[in-house]
Amino acid sequence: MLKIDHETCNLCGLCQKSCPFGAISAGEKKVMVDERCTLCGACVNVCPQAALSIERRQASAEELARYRGVYVWTECEERGKHLVPRRVVYELLTHGRRLADRLGQPLVAVVLGDARMQDLERLCHQGAERVVCCRHDLLGSYSTDGFATALAAVVAKEKPSVLLFGATPNGRDLAPRVAARLRFGLTADCTGLEIDDQGQLVQTRPAFGGNIMASIISPYTRPQAATVRPNVFAAAAPDPLRPVAIEDFPVTLSKASIRTRRVETIATAAEGEKIEEARVIVAAGRGCGEPSHLDLVRSLAHRLGGVMAGSRAIVELGWVPHTIQVGQSGTTVGPDLYIAVGISGAVQHVVGMSSSKKIVAINKDPDAPIFKIADLGVVGDALQILPKLLDALKT
Ligand SMILES: Cc1cc2nc3c(=O)[nH]c(=O)nc-3n(C[C@H](O)[C@H](O)[C@H](O)COP(=O)(O)OP(=O)(O)OC[C@H]3O[C@@H](n4cnc5c(N)ncnc54)[C@H](O)[C@@H]3O)c2cc1C
């Protein structure tokens, strides 16, 4: 809570001006704070009298120990008439299994949907001990209100130690809602998750424009929650011999409490080129020279049964849409084969493709950083190499 030392406060009003949420009012006699305060600390930093302080309730070790298990929110997508788990869920369960084993705790998948849900056994085959399943007609399509209410109910009852979300558009919407409702910490867009010797989740993510990797812990609240982009972790092969345990978790939802509803689904123009799920990607960078040269890159991608992607440089030049940008401010990909053509290998690009199984780089500069992570490097002019490659693939 925000503490105000009224003896020291000189009613200067700077705290009121600095509050981004309008939660502070400096009256004639007293500064008051209301429920809009998020404890962001902006007022504490500006107070010239040091009259404001934040008191964060620290949970005791006994309280923290009551939280157990690694839980993964199982986001489903519509496939034909069914709702099935998205691939990122299998990636999170694979890594979640490692975390759960390190903690000596169970791995649990939480799935929210309606009667159309399918393939839930696979969640156990992928490593979960249990599947906690909320089935409700109002959970048939994603809504912030409905999903946040249902998931918050599961988390409040089950008390997980770790809670993971795919950093998909819906995961990025849902995770902060539930975190704010139950007042726990959340680290967005993690690129690494480990358990330290104290049993804490160490969440790694790029910071300061990708120039440093920050390691973040949540020592005072539970669950320790993180969103992770698709393709950061590889999904292991499912083991169909693992036992299956699916439990129903009844939730109460009313139509009136859900403020949004899906009216229609409209596919984006770039729907055909889904780089996130492609097994082969040929990515173009500024080194390709001009937009017309991208035809070579696109042809190579199609010849290999894959799709074309691009660096941010060529997105900013307007050569390709942002939907196919790979990297920190674009999409994270993890194909079997990634061919980088005329891409220097800036850290913000590499963070979005380094989990690719095989990386081939074509660059005319032998010292380009991309060669440090490439399995195969070709030093030369892409405009001469690509036609030769295409010719060789014809035969
Ligand atoms: C906050 C932030 C977020 C960012 N997010 C992203 C992101 O998501 N994705 C991303 O890609 N970048 C991102 N960037 C930008 C990133 O830092 C680089 O500027 C960008 O990746 C460079 O793109 P590039 O490699 O295509 O171009 P350049 O860095 O200009 O590299 C071009 C390369 O092509 C080579 N070359 C030139 N001609 C030829 C030729 N004929 N044949 C072969 N090789 C040739 C050159 O030797 C050079 O290595 C971000 C930056 C910031 C600050």
The ligand as an SDF file (V2000), in Angstrom:
LIG
                    3D

 53 58  0  0  0  0  0  0  0  0999 V2000
   14.0610   -2.0250  -29.9650 C   0  0  0  0  0  0  0  0  0  0  0  0
   14.5100   -2.6560  -31.2670 C   0  0  0  0  0  0  0  0  0  0  0  0
   13.8230   -3.7310  -31.7520 C   0  0  0  0  0  0  0  0  0  0  0  0
   14.2390   -4.3230  -32.9450 C   0  0  0  0  0  0  0  0  0  0  0  0
   13.5570   -5.4040  -33.4000 N   0  0  0  0  0  0  0  0  0  0  0  0
   13.9930   -6.0210  -34.5270 C   0  0  0  0  0  0  0  0  0  0  0  0
   13.3320   -7.1910  -34.9970 C   0  0  0  0  0  0  0  0  0  0  0  0
   12.3120   -7.6350  -34.4590 O   0  0  0  0  0  0  0  0  0  0  0  0
   13.8190   -7.7700  -36.1100 N   0  0  0  0  0  0  0  0  0  0  0  0
   14.9240   -7.3080  -36.7910 C   0  0  0  0  0  0  0  0  0  0  0  0
   15.3210   -7.9000  -37.7830 O   0  0  0  0  0  0  0  0  0  0  0  0
   15.5540   -6.2070  -36.3430 N   0  0  0  0  0  0  0  0  0  0  0  0
   15.1050   -5.5430  -35.2530 C   0  0  0  0  0  0  0  0  0  0  0  0
   15.7220   -4.4100  -34.8600 N   0  0  0  0  0  0  0  0  0  0  0  0
   16.7230   -3.7930  -35.7590 C   0  0  0  0  0  0  0  0  0  0  0  0
   18.1020   -4.4370  -35.6980 C   0  0  0  0  0  0  0  0  0  0  0  0
   18.8470   -3.8130  -34.6840 O   0  0  0  0  0  0  0  0  0  0  0  0
   18.8340   -4.2920  -37.0380 C   0  0  0  0  0  0  0  0  0  0  0  0
   18.8840   -2.9240  -37.3640 O   0  0  0  0  0  0  0  0  0  0  0  0
   18.1760   -5.0360  -38.2020 C   0  0  0  0  0  0  0  0  0  0  0  0
   17.9620   -6.3860  -37.8430 O   0  0  0  0  0  0  0  0  0  0  0  0
   19.1060   -4.9600  -39.4150 C   0  0  0  0  0  0  0  0  0  0  0  0
   18.4870   -5.5880  -40.5110 O   0  0  0  0  0  0  0  0  0  0  0  0
   19.3580   -6.2120  -41.6750 P   0  0  0  0  0  0  0  0  0  0  0  0
   20.2650   -7.2440  -41.0920 O   0  0  0  0  0  0  0  0  0  0  0  0
   18.4220   -6.6180  -42.7450 O   0  0  0  0  0  0  0  0  0  0  0  0
   20.1460   -4.9570  -42.2320 O   0  0  0  0  0  0  0  0  0  0  0  0
   21.6660   -4.5190  -42.0520 P   0  0  0  0  0  0  0  0  0  0  0  0
   22.0530   -4.4790  -40.6150 O   0  0  0  0  0  0  0  0  0  0  0  0
   21.8180   -3.2800  -42.8540 O   0  0  0  0  0  0  0  0  0  0  0  0
   22.5000   -5.7030  -42.6960 O   0  0  0  0  0  0  0  0  0  0  0  0
   22.5640   -5.9520  -44.0700 C   0  0  0  0  0  0  0  0  0  0  0  0
   23.5560   -7.0850  -44.2760 C   0  0  0  0  0  0  0  0  0  0  0  0
   23.5410   -7.4780  -45.6310 O   0  0  0  0  0  0  0  0  0  0  0  0
   24.8690   -7.7280  -46.0420 C   0  0  0  0  0  0  0  0  0  0  0  0
   24.8890   -7.5200  -47.5030 N   0  0  0  0  0  0  0  0  0  0  0  0
   24.8590   -6.3460  -48.1820 C   0  0  0  0  0  0  0  0  0  0  0  0
   24.8140   -6.5850  -49.5080 N   0  0  0  0  0  0  0  0  0  0  0  0
   24.8270   -7.9250  -49.6730 C   0  0  0  0  0  0  0  0  0  0  0  0
   24.7990   -8.7860  -50.7970 C   0  0  0  0  0  0  0  0  0  0  0  0
   24.7200   -8.3120  -52.0650 N   0  0  0  0  0  0  0  0  0  0  0  0
   24.8190  -10.1310  -50.5920 N   0  0  0  0  0  0  0  0  0  0  0  0
   24.9000  -10.6390  -49.3410 C   0  0  0  0  0  0  0  0  0  0  0  0
   24.9260   -9.8540  -48.2310 N   0  0  0  0  0  0  0  0  0  0  0  0
   24.8830   -8.5380  -48.4010 C   0  0  0  0  0  0  0  0  0  0  0  0
   25.7180   -6.7600  -45.2750 C   0  0  0  0  0  0  0  0  0  0  0  0
   27.0640   -7.2600  -45.1760 O   0  0  0  0  0  0  0  0  0  0  0  0
   25.0000   -6.7190  -43.9340 C   0  0  0  0  0  0  0  0  0  0  0  0
   25.5360   -7.6890  -43.0410 O   0  0  0  0  0  0  0  0  0  0  0  0
   15.3400   -3.8010  -33.6720 C   0  0  0  0  0  0  0  0  0  0  0  0
   16.0290   -2.7160  -33.1550 C   0  0  0  0  0  0  0  0  0  0  0  0
   15.6270   -2.1410  -31.9770 C   0  0  0  0  0  0  0  0  0  0  0  0
   16.3970   -0.9710  -31.4460 C   0  0  0  0  0  0  0  0  0  0  0  0
  1  2  1  0
  2  3  1  0
  2 52  2  0
  3  4  2  0
  4  5  1  0
  4 50  1  0
  5  6  2  0
  6  7  1  0
  6 13  1  0
  7  8  2  0
  7  9  1  0
  9 10  1  0
 10 11  2  0
 10 12  1  0
 12 13  2  0
 13 14  1  0
 14 15  1  0
 14 50  1  0
 15 16  1  0
 16 17  1  0
 16 18  1  0
 18 19  1  0
 18 20  1  0
 20 21  1  0
 20 22  1  0
 22 23  1  0
 23 24  1  0
 24 25  2  0
 24 26  1  0
 24 27  1  0
 27 28  1  0
 28 29  2  0
 28 30  1  0
 28 31  1  0
 31 32  1  0
 32 33  1  0
 33 34  1  0
 33 48  1  0
 34 35  1  0
 35 36  1  0
 35 46  1  0
 36 37  1  0
 36 45  1  0
 37 38  2  0
 38 39  1  0
 39 40  1  0
 39 45  2  0
 40 41  1  0
 40 42  2  0
 42 43  1  0
 43 44  2  0
 44 45  1  0
 46 47  1  0
 46 48  1  0
 48 49  1  0
 50 51  2  0
 51 52  1  0
 52 53  1  0
M  END
$$$$
